Amino acid sequence: MTAETAARTVPGSGSGFDVIVVGAGPAGSAAALVAARAGLSVCLVERGEYAGAKNMFGGVFYGSVLTRLIPDWWQRAPLERVVTRRVTGVMSETAMLTVDLRTTSFAAPPYNGVTLYRPRFDRWFAAEAEAAGAVLLAGTVVDGLLRGAKNEVVGVATRRDEGELRAPIVIAADGVNSLLAKEAGLARPVDEHHLAVAVKDTIRLPEAEIESRFGVDNVEGVDYELIGACTKDVAGGAFLYTYRDALAVGIVAQVASLAARGERPQDLLDHFLAHPGIAPLVRGGERIEYSAHMIPEAGLEMMPELAAPGMLVAGDAAALCLAAGLYLEGMNYAMASGMAAAETAVAAHRAGRFGLGTLAGYEDRLRKSFVLADFSSYKDAPRYIMGDRLQNVYPDVLCRIAEEVFRVDNTGPKRRLLRIATRELRRAGVPRRRAVRDLLAGGRIFGW
């Protein structure tokens, strides 16, 4: 770090920056890394004591985007297990019906997905941005935006002594309840149907025990994603992921549905842990951590405007979390948005223009990439997945159909599958035509 760069670590020292990034999560650190590599002076501001200190994560990280930034990331980043088994399915109160994919194609680097601890990973990723030349200001709370003569954003106000930080571009990567996006007038009204709360237990188990219970070897891991009775009658889903010597087990519940049903997230999690399909997997484990986090799940419906004069919005602050049933992803979209924001900032500095006309190129970059293409393709998925029949009726119907198909009693001829399905749908109060329409609606969304 040069003397000039070191001076920038003290807000109010008189040294400005080319870019200020607020939030050292995946979006913020990706933005800081790309901008610093391009030669811009970058300040990465993080309210936690260190990058990742405020993060709760119990999922799978898909690293294809990171490969573009750090080609050998899987050799350097603090990872837990490589996901070689994906279990997706539905639950009734007494049964669990899943599709269980095991494949060696996911076992070779650069890996399709890995499990990790976000506090460790985020700290490493922010350090990569620092190594590229960005200045990390941890333990720094940002209270608001600074404005120029034309009301453009020209920096942020912090709670540090002499706490103004100035730059012609601010990238807001400050999370799902982005105060900066709200202050800039970019955020859309958000209601309880747009947000979910995720609660997670981290349960310690010996490494060998995890590999025995889940049928994996060495550093291989498993990803469970389920809907149905795992969250009782609350709209949401459940997950289980394997770390090296622990399990991440949790539920994700729509805030509006929680309120309507009068349920507590912790009670739903305890209910899931006691399910006969899950209890044997966690038996004997030691609960070492409980955490909770808000998730933006409505996609395009809640996505803010992404740019204003002097400002861009990325990651969870831009609602870039894809909750589309088959696809539950966030970190890769966050990183891609951070990269696009940084590329836009670099182009703006080269042009010497920081108004909306120039920064609108950010949304163009996202639109031409997989990011907004995916959110557009699956714009109806969150509402479909959270529908009452898909959440509270069909999981039970599917489990009963499977039980009937595989029950052998030899008291008469085996029943035809369509007849079994029709009977179970009738028992659930769903006309067959209604079920067909729901199936076709899913086909339109997911392309089957």
Secondary structure, DSSP 4 states (H G I P E B T S, - for coil): --HHHHHTTSTTSS---SEEEE--SHHHHHHHHHHHHTT--EEEE-SSSSTTTT----SEE--HHHHHH-TTHHHHS---EEEEEEEEEEE-SS-EEEEEEE-GGGSSTT-S-EE--HHHHHHHHHHHHHHTTPEEE-S--EEEEEE-TTS-EEEEEESSTT-EEE-SEEEE---TT-HHHHHTT-PPP--TTTEEEEEEEEEE--HHHHHHHHT--TTEEEEEEEEEGGGTTSSEEEEEEE-SSEEEEEEEEEHHHHHHHT--HHHHHHHHHTSTTTHHHHTT-EEEEEEEEEEE--GGGGPPP-EETTEEE-GGGGT--EE-SS-EE-HHHHHHHHHHHHHHHHHHHHHT--SHHHHTHHHHHHHHSHHHHHHHHTTTHHHHHTSHIIIIIHHHHHHHHHHHHH----SSPPPPHHHHHHHHHHHTT--HHHHHHHHHHHHHHH--
